[in-house]
Every structure is written in structure tokens, then in C-alpha cells.
Amino acid sequence: MRAGPPPPTRPAAPTEVSRRALVAAVAGVLVFTASAFVAVRHLRDAFAPGPMSLGRLVVGSVVLGLLLLASRSWRPMSARDWVATSAAGVLLFGVYNIAINAGAGRVDAGTAALVNQTAPAVIALLAVVVLRERLSRSAVLGTALAFGGVATIALGASSGVEGDLVGVLLCLAAAFAYAVGAVVEKPLVARVPALQLTWVACTVGAVACLPFAAALHAEVRAASASDLGWLVFLGVGPTAVAFAAFAFALRSMDASALGTTTYLVPPLAIAMSWVALGETPPGSAYLGGALSLVGVALAQRTGRGSRDPGPSHPDPARDRTTSHD
């Protein structure tokens, strides 16, 4: 689920029943997002990164398409919007998934989640260049801390004792692909319904992965029922259900507040990975991850100065969905 949420509006005051539903929705987003890293680790021997991406995106596209049909929320898109959405889909769903699948196949799920969490800091940097936004001093410090944390993880991995440097760099590449896609997508979220935007982007991502169709067919035939179940889970849970839960949660809470809950994803991924796979991150990942999370928090909390006059759009560095993984 790597497409941006709808434009933020004033949240409605939740009732007691809707509060429980809201808590369940937020918990669903976090659990599904964290579990995606564990699922990728589990499937690394059964599916190569490309075929795994195609299988997940096909399932996600079907489920999101059914949700879109049920919502009847389709809105006509201009040719320019189709081009931008397609570019975002290739990056957010195609390139991101292939890179994170390859990276998470080489490092533990917790390390992959920690490195991936730097995406908002990358978005902040890109927003300066592409969207002409200004960063405060605190945001500059936060961005530096975030990348210092990744450097700490990478240095530990480069020793060959505490992980895999190539895996860390692939996870970082995934974060960059997501960030570029989010910046491309930013103007669209004010004009295109969120569910429609996500379905189109996911479908484009699946089409971009079609060169892996033959390999996916062969790997599906050789896979166990359990592995096929995990592949379907990646498409249904982190891609489709998590997005629907995120969209539901946005109705009752600010996007920025919802975005801060994503800091729980790495600890959840570490715990799930330890229980399901018996894996824990190396020591350098804990230190580097802590630096990265503190840096991202600073970049998101105070990351925006004034910008050039223009249309107001949601900030993807704050409104970031995390089921992208």
C-alpha cells in the first residue's frame, strides 16, 4: 500500500463504538505492515524478488478493484493524471516491491523495516528540490540523523558479521523509490479518490512486473500450499486490507497523528520475526535504527518551512501510508 491517502479534512469526533473500530483499524495497519517484512523473509527461498512482487501485486490489484467497484467512487482522470499515476505506480509498487523483496531476503525483517522507515526523511529532501519546500534547522538535523542511522547499520553489515551490506543498500533503494513515487503522487491526492489512485498505481505496478510472469508460473507450480498462502496474504493483507484500514482511520484522526504510529512498525517486525523465524537484528541495527527513528520524527514534526505559493496538497512525508512494503 504505497499510494497516498485522500486530502486531510477535519476528523469527525468518534463515538465509543467508532473509537474501538478506529483502534482496530490502526492496529490492522501496523500489524499488516510489519508482517509483510516477515512474510517476505519466509518466502525468500520459494520466490525470487521479481516473481514475488508480481504475485503480490496481482492479488492486491484484484482485491482493491473489488473494493473500488463496491465503493462506486471512480472519478474521471486527465491524461496528465494517468501519466503521473502510472509513474507513481511503477515506483511505489513495482520498483519498491522488487527492491524491498531483494533486500529483505538478505537481511532480517527488523533491519529491513528500520531502514525502510527512513523514507519520510528522503521525501523531505526531495520536497526541497522538486516541490520547492524549505526545511527548518530541526528538520535538517533530523534528516542527517536518519541517514546517520542507516550509515551505522550499513557499517555493521559491511563487516560481514552483522548482516549483509547489499541487503541494507537494497532496502535503502526501496525507501528512495517510495519517496520519489510519493513526491510524484503528491499533486494527485487532492484530485483523485484514494482508493482509485491506489488501485491504478497497484495495477500499473503489476503490469511493470509482467516480465516475471514465466518465472512466477514456474515458482507457483513448485511452491507449497503454505508458501502460496503467504503470497496471497501479502496481496490481501499489507496491500489491500491495510490500505482500507488506513483510509478508514483517516476519517477520525489527523493524517499526521496517524503517520506517527508507523514508528511502531520496526519494533513489531522485530518481535514477529523473532517469534516466527527466530531472527533478531544485529547490534548495529538497534543503534542505527534508533538514530533513524529519532531523525525521522524530527523531520516529520518540524520538517516543513514555508513554501512557494500554490495549491495546498497533503504532505506525503507526514501522510505516508506504510503498508509498502
C-alpha positions in Angstrom: 0.0 0.0 0.0 2.2 2.7 -1.2 -0.3 5.3 -2.6 -1.1 8.5 -0.8 -4.2 9.0 1.3 -7.0 11.4 0.5 -6.7 15.1 1.3 -6.9 15.6 5.1 -10.2 17.0 6.3 -11.2 17.9 9.9 -11.8 14.5 11.6 -15.2 13.7 12.9 -15.4 13.2 16.6 -15.6 9.4 17.1 -18.3 7.7 19.1 -17.5 5.0 21.6 -18.2 2.3 19.0 -16.2 4.1 16.3 -13.3 4.6 18.7 -13.0 0.8 19.0 -13.2 0.5 15.3 -10.6 3.2 14.9 -8.2 1.4 17.3 -8.8 -1.8 15.4 -8.1 -0.1 12.1 -4.8 1.5 13.2 -3.7 -1.8 14.8 -4.5 -3.6 11.5 -2.4 -1.1 9.5 0.6 -1.6 11.9 0.3 -5.4 12.1 -0.2 -6.0 8.4 2.7 -3.6 7.5 5.1 -5.2 10.0 4.1 -8.7 9.0 4.9 -8.0 5.3 8.6 -8.0 6.2 8.3 -11.3 7.9 6.3 -12.8 5.0 9.0 -11.7 2.5 11.7 -13.3 4.7 9.6 -16.5 4.9 9.1 -16.6 1.1 12.7 -15.8 0.1 13.6 -19.4 -0.7 10.3 -20.1 -2.6 10.0 -16.9 -4.7 12.6 -14.6 -6.3 12.1 -10.9 -5.7 10.5 -10.2 -9.1 8.0 -13.0 -9.2 7.1 -12.4 -5.6 6.3 -8.8 -6.4 4.2 -9.8 -9.4 2.2 -12.3 -7.4 1.6 -9.9 -4.6 0.5 -7.1 -6.8 -1.9 -9.2 -8.9 -3.7 -10.3 -5.8 -3.7 -6.8 -4.4 -5.0 -5.3 -7.6 -7.9 -7.8 -7.7 -8.9 -7.1 -4.1 -8.5 -3.3 -4.5 -10.5 -3.5 -7.7 -13.4 -5.2 -5.9 -13.3 -2.6 -3.2 -13.3 0.2 -5.8 -16.3 -1.4 -7.5 -18.2 -1.6 -4.2 -17.4 2.0 -3.3 -18.5 3.4 -6.7 -16.1 6.2 -6.2 -14.4 6.4 -9.6 -13.6 9.8 -10.9 -12.5 10.7 -14.4 -8.8 11.4 -14.7 -7.0 13.6 -17.2 -4.2 12.3 -19.4 -1.7 14.1 -17.2 -3.1 12.4 -14.1 -2.9 9.0 -15.8 0.8 9.6 -16.7 1.7 10.7 -13.2 -0.3 7.9 -11.6 1.4 5.4 -13.8 4.9 6.8 -12.9 4.0 6.6 -9.2 2.7 3.1 -9.7 6.0 1.9 -11.3 8.0 3.4 -8.4 5.7 2.8 -5.4 4.6 -0.7 -6.3 7.0 -2.0 -8.9 10.4 -0.8 -8.1 9.7 -0.6 -4.4 8.5 -4.1 -4.0 11.3 -5.7 -6.0 13.9 -3.8 -4.1 12.4 -4.5 -0.6 11.9 -8.2 -1.5 15.5 -8.4 -2.6 16.8 -6.5 0.4 14.6 -8.3 3.0 15.8 -11.6 1.5 19.4 -10.7 2.6 18.8 -9.1 6.0 16.4 -9.8 8.8 12.9 -8.4 8.9 13.7 -5.9 11.7 16.6 -4.4 9.9 14.6 -4.1 6.6 11.8 -2.4 8.5 14.3 0.0 10.2 16.0 1.0 7.0 12.7 1.3 5.2 11.4 3.7 7.9 13.8 6.4 6.6 11.5 7.1 3.6 9.9 10.2 5.1 13.3 11.8 5.5 14.1 11.1 1.9 10.7 12.7 1.0 11.7 15.7 3.0 14.9 16.1 0.9 13.1 15.6 -2.4 10.4 18.1 -1.4 13.1 20.7 -1.2 14.4 20.0 -4.7 11.1 19.2 -6.5 8.4 20.9 -4.6 10.5 24.0 -3.5 9.7 23.5 0.1 12.1 24.8 2.9 13.3 22.7 5.8 13.8 24.1 9.3 17.1 23.5 11.1 15.5 20.8 13.2 14.4 19.0 10.0 17.9 19.2 8.6 19.2 17.8 11.8 16.5 15.0 11.7 17.4 14.1 8.2 21.1 13.9 9.0 20.3 11.7 12.0 18.1 9.4 9.9 20.8 8.8 7.3 23.5 8.6 10.0 21.4 5.7 11.4 21.4 4.0 8.1 25.1 4.5 7.8 25.5 2.9 11.2 23.5 -0.1 10.1 25.4 -0.3 6.8 28.8 -0.1 8.6 27.8 -3.0 10.8 26.6 -5.0 7.8 29.8 -4.3 5.8 31.8 -6.3 8.4 30.0 -9.5 7.1 29.4 -10.4 10.8 26.4 -8.2 11.5 24.4 -8.6 8.3 24.6 -8.0 4.6 25.6 -4.6 3.2 24.0 -5.3 -0.2 20.7 -6.1 1.6 20.9 -2.9 3.6 21.5 -0.9 0.4 18.6 -2.6 -1.4 16.3 -1.7 1.4 17.6 1.9 1.2 17.0 1.9 -2.5 13.4 0.8 -1.8 13.0 3.7 0.5 14.2 6.1 -2.2 11.9 4.5 -4.8 9.0 5.0 -2.4 10.0 8.6 -1.7 10.3 9.6 -5.4 7.0 7.9 -6.1 5.3 9.8 -3.2 6.6 13.1 -4.4 5.3 12.3 -8.0 2.0 11.3 -6.5 1.6 14.3 -4.2 -0.4 16.6 -6.5 -2.8 13.7 -7.4 -4.2 13.0 -3.9 -6.2 16.3 -4.0 -7.9 15.3 -7.2 -8.2 11.5 -7.3 -10.0 9.4 -4.7 -7.5 7.5 -2.6 -8.9 4.0 -3.4 -8.9 4.7 -7.1 -5.4 6.1 -7.0 -4.1 3.1 -5.1 -5.8 0.6 -7.5 -4.5 2.2 -10.6 -1.0 2.5 -9.2 -1.0 -1.1 -7.9 -2.3 -2.3 -11.3 0.4 -0.4 -13.1 3.0 -1.9 -10.8 1.7 -5.3 -11.6 1.9 -4.6 -15.3 5.5 -3.4 -14.8 6.4 -6.7 -13.2 4.9 -8.8 -16.0 8.4 -9.8 -17.4 8.5 -12.0 -14.3 5.3 -13.9 -15.3 7.0 -17.0 -16.6 9.2 -17.3 -13.5 6.2 -16.7 -11.2 4.3 -19.5 -13.0 7.2 -21.9 -12.5 7.7 -21.0 -8.9 3.9 -21.2 -8.1 3.9 -24.8 -9.5 6.8 -25.7 -7.3 5.6 -23.9 -4.2 4.0 -25.5 -1.2 0.4 -24.6 -0.2 1.8 -22.7 2.8 4.1 -20.6 0.6 1.2 -19.8 -1.7 -0.9 -18.8 1.3 1.8 -16.4 2.4 2.0 -14.9 -1.1 -1.8 -14.4 -1.2 -1.5 -12.9 2.3 1.0 -10.3 1.0 -1.5 -9.1 -1.6 -4.6 -9.2 0.5 -3.3 -8.0 3.9 -0.5 -5.4 3.6 -1.6 -4.2 0.1 -5.4 -4.2 0.2 -6.8 -4.6 3.7 -4.1 -2.3 5.3 -4.9 0.4 2.8 -8.7 0.2 3.5 -8.0 0.3 7.3 -5.7 3.3 6.8 -8.4 5.1 4.8 -11.0 4.3 7.5 -8.7 5.6 10.2 -8.2 8.9 8.4 -11.9 9.7 8.8 -11.5 10.1 12.5 -7.9 11.2 13.1 -5.3 13.6 11.6 -3.1 12.2 9.0 0.0 13.5 10.8 -1.1 11.7 14.0 -1.8 8.5 12.1 1.6 8.8 10.5 3.4 8.8 13.8 2.0 5.4 14.6 4.3 4.0 11.9 7.2 4.2 14.3 5.8 1.1 15.9 6.3 -0.9 12.7 10.0 -1.8 13.2 9.6 -3.0 16.8 6.6 -5.1 15.7 8.6 -6.5 12.7 11.4 -7.4 15.1 9.0 -9.1 17.5 7.2 -11.0 14.8 10.4 -12.1 13.1 11.8 -13.4 16.4 8.6 -15.4 17.1 8.0 -16.7 13.6 11.6 -17.0 12.2 13.9 -16.9 15.2 15.6 -13.9 13.8 16.8 -10.7 15.6 18.7 -7.7 14.2 22.4 -7.3 14.8 23.5 -4.8 17.5 24.4 -2.1 15.0 20.8 -2.2 13.6 19.4 -1.4 17.0 21.7 1.6 17.4 21.3 2.8 13.8 17.6 2.2 13.9 17.1 4.3 17.0 19.1 7.1 15.4 16.9 6.8 12.2 13.6 6.8 14.1 14.6 9.9 16.1 15.7 11.6 12.9 12.6 10.8 11.0 10.5 12.0 14.0 12.3 15.4 13.9 12.0 15.6 10.1 8.2 14.9 10.3 7.4 17.0 13.3 9.1 20.2 12.2 10.1 19.3 8.7 8.1 22.0 6.9 9.0 25.6 6.4 7.0 27.8 4.1 6.7 27.0 0.5 6.1 28.9 -2.7 2.5 29.9 -3.2 0.4 27.3 -4.9 -2.3 24.7 -4.4 -2.4 23.1 -1.0 -1.8 19.3 -1.0 -1.3 16.7 1.7 2.3 16.2 2.8 3.4 12.7 1.8 6.2 12.8 4.4 3.5 13.2 7.1 0.6 11.4 5.4 2.7 8.4 4.5 1.0 5.0 4.3 3.4 2.2 5.4 2.0 -1.0 4.1 4.5 -0.6 1.4 6.5 -2.6 2.0 
